[in-house]
Amino acid sequence: MATESGTRDQSWFGDTGQISRLPGRVFAATCLGATLFAILTVFGLLVYVANDAFRPATADPRWHLVFFLTLVLPSLALFGYYVARGDGESWVAATALGIPFFGLLLGSGVLLLFIDVLSVVAWLAFVLAVLAAAVVIKSHRRIRPAPGFLEHLLVIVGSLGAVAPAVYFGVVNLPVVPTPWLIYLLTFGAAGAALAGLVVARRRSSDRAGLTAAALVFAAAAGGGLAVSAVGIEPEIWVVLFTFAGVPTALYVESVLRERERPVGLLFPLVVVVGILLGAFLVDTLGFAGPDSWLDYGFLTSADSRFPEEAGIYPALIGSILMMVVVAAASFPIGVGAALYLEEYAPNDGALGAIVKLVQINIGNLAGVPSIVYGLLGLALFVHWGGLRPGIVIVGGLTIGLLILPIIIIAAQEAIRAVPDSMREASYGMGATQWQTIRRVVLPEALPGILTGSILGFGRAIGETAPLLMIGAAATVYTPPNGFFDLFSAMPRQIYAWVGKPAHEFQYGVMAAGVVTLLVVLLSMNAAAILIRNKYQRRT
Amino acid sequence: MTQDNMTTSDSDADTENEPLVSPAPGSEAIDTDSKRRRTIHDETVVEARNLDVYYGDDQALRDIDIEIPKKQVTAMIGPSGCGKSTFLRCINRMNDLIDSCRVDGELYFEGKNVYDEDVDSVALRRRIGMVFQSPNPFPKSIYDNVAYGLRVQGKTQNMDEKVENALKGAALWDEVKDRLDESGLELSGGQQQRLCIARAIAVDPDVILMDEPASALDPVATSQIEDLIADLAEEYTVVIVTHNMQQAARISDKTAVFLTGGELVEFDETQKIFENPESQRVEDYITGKFG
């Protein structure tokens, strides 16, 4: 006995092979292999497509060298420094670069809408009409602080139904209207100034600081507009881009600097922008030829053509944006409403509860129905039954809206379910009604999650092709749609059309440029969703 | 006496408070009924008669009879699962939120059976505030947390003053007066619980229910909450559930002992319960032989 236990004791710590880790190691290696295979395959495809779209090999090698020295090397060095410090600077850097980037993207989208779709005067009239209705509702609240529900409803319906249309048509029919850029200044510039003022006033708990910030922003919008028009750029462009990109960036920089929260991170966007400008200046003066990309400014701003060099994606891009407006307007309110009903109101047990469970299961199933089937549904519902013209923006938008509706419902339900019950109990315990609890506690808490899930759903929507084929969206349109009832083409549909063309340049070059454009839009949307999610996760 | 107290404490809220009983045909009869109740049980605010509560097929409370006195601290103690929290949640009908919960018997608040058809549970909860086991401030600013009840109940006049008074009443004002617009979630656990108490008293309820309010807190925060409860009893009727017998002995005027199976075994002056209980089972529980 004694010798037995003695030998056991001596070898308890050693690797004598009694405890085999081999199966575990093999399994871990297999999993790693699967991961690498998946990522590398997709990444390889992306590199292949990007290579076709940008054709970097056609550039002068010295061009690459210049940009490597001015842009890539400093950025990489700075980023490496952030990572080495490991203090969260890279997050500040990413945000400081991301905010102006998305702002510019959004601002450009808005500009495109105004150039091709909306009339500026109608926009001014719309803004004034909404403002007038809001003023009526607010002042009613001030005069009678506790109106009955019916009275309140009556005022809201009245101001939206009578006051707003009156103002709208009044302004539209005015004999004299301000110049477009003044309208932009009064709508976007003023809104940006008001927003900046509110944020600063709240951050510094000082109304004067807020007023100063608002005045500064408005002055910058107006002064900048005058300045750029002096050098021949349209002042509208300045006002819109300044509001969407400049104001949020300035607010972010201000908060980082004031709270001294890793301000070193702010260097990164500076280095990137200076690197791009310096590189561009150098290759221009030294005469180094850049790559002969398929994806260039001309591709983004011109229509399709028989000649690959002149082909562009502009009408399809506008078509996609307009379609997404319809998709968002149709699916977001309905999806969130359905999710709220299912989570907050629907009965849990009894016969009705069984029906609710059935509905719930089927929403899950609907999310998996093939998109071609939704195309068929849209064709039947909106074209044959609803009498709309096939291939117009609103039919495409509504069809794809139906397609992502289950996705939005499920995402919103998850976000609503994630609101802790203790919040609801606290609210009910204060004598709040269910409606008050939902409006004041559940919805504000769930909104970031709802937005994140919905944006991911919209990302799915923008890439859908099969339903567009079914509802008869045109392969190619040469002028962008002017409204929601015009014929349109969308980016994936246009890409599909290019692949079918016999010319080699279309099948590889132009198609690749279209794919990269679509992917950039899609990835931007996903990145925006991630930004929203991270911002609110960090707060709580 | 009861009537007098009510009118003085509610003098400014009279017009704002929605009536507990929605005006319905036959409200005359209800009024006389409640008057009779009040005269019989002077000083009693909450009274249960033959109260049974079921979750599905499980009975959580059996035949509870209790009279909770006005402006005193009444503690409910007992082992886990004895139904003390369930009873607390019956008083302001929070159990309505649980689908499987069924209540038999009567529970009177100021002489009116709160389970009558014509009682609006929302109006009831506006008179009976609640503080929960773990602090659950809203993810809003400190000010908005306290103002929440005032806003949902439409008592939006003199809001700054009411918020300040509520925070003072919860002994939190000095700690937060310079940062009212910070999130309530940035406070410490004990401060959060006092914020929840401030939120409950801001709307000036008659009764405050507390469901183990200190069980998630450290000893210092616990003793702050206990001091606060003693102060609150000057103005409010406090009903507190606790699993901490020393706490019940320290802070309460009356103690109810629930034992497993949902029975109310004994209800008396706190001193008597802890020094000379009638029931052997209660004595065993209090001395730690059982539970």
Chai-1 contact restraints between the chains, C-beta under 6 A:
chainA,res_idxA,chainB,res_idxB,connection_type,confidence,min_distance_angstrom,max_distance_angstrom,comment,restraint_id
A,A146,B,G154,contact,1.0,0.0,6.0,A-B,restraint_1
A,N348,B,D99,contact,1.0,0.0,6.0,A-B,restraint_2
A,D349,B,D99,contact,1.0,0.0,6.0,A-B,restraint_3
A,S422,B,N136,contact,1.0,0.0,6.0,A-B,restraint_4
A,A426,B,N136,contact,1.0,0.0,6.0,A-B,restraint_5
A,G429,B,M130,contact,1.0,0.0,6.0,A-B,restraint_6
A,M430,B,Y148,contact,1.0,0.0,6.0,A-B,restraint_7
A,M430,B,G149,contact,1.0,0.0,6.0,A-B,restraint_8
A,G431,B,V122,contact,1.0,0.0,6.0,A-B,restraint_9
A,G431,B,R125,contact,1.0,0.0,6.0,A-B,restraint_10
A,G431,B,R126,contact,1.0,0.0,6.0,A-B,restraint_11
A,G431,B,Q153,contact,1.0,0.0,6.0,A-B,restraint_12
A,A432,B,V152,contact,1.0,0.0,6.0,A-B,restraint_13
A,T433,B,V122,contact,1.0,0.0,6.0,A-B,restraint_14
A,Q436,B,V152,contact,1.0,0.0,6.0,A-B,restraint_15
